[in-house]
Amino acid sequence: MLKHRGFPSRLTGTDFQFTIRRENRKEGAAKIIRRERYKDRKHTDRLADAAFMKALWNYFGEETFERGNLDAGRLSWLFGREVVPAEDPFDPQSYDALLRIDLKKAQVSFPEVFAPDAEEQAWEDDDWEDDDE
């Protein structure tokens, strides 16, 4: 599993994680699914979505990227809209799956992320020891 070094691990002050520490060798990668974002979602949930999109944009830009240690649950909130498969066939249960940001949809969904005067996001970048490497 590719580890995206320097990618924020979570949204500061919350339990919203952006990355996982290690791969699940017994059951494999958690499946990425498309989760519906209803209008009555909590404000903190919407902030976490925007912060994750900002982190993806800052780290990968318009380049295709490997899922690696990105959290499947967090990806699922954006999957099928702002984050789309970059390969066909796409395996939603693979750490090696390739994804990309659909820039037009992301700009519509998260205009604050792409605004020229966008504020810097507060990250929590844990420096975890990797005992399985």
Sequence and secondary structure as in RCSB ss.txt:
>XXXX:A:sequence
MLKHRGFPSRLTGTDFQFTIRRENRKEGAAKIIRRERYKDRKHTDRLADAAFMKALWNYFGEETFERGNLDAGRL
SWLFGREVVPAEDPFDPQSYDALLRIDLKKAQVSFPEVFAPDAEEQAWEDDDWEDDDE
>XXXX:A:secstr
    TTS  EETTSS BSB SS  TTT S         TT  HHHHHHHHHHHHHHHHHHTTS EE TTB HHHH
HTTBTTTEEESSSS  TT TT EEEE HHHHHHH HHHHSTT     EE      TT 
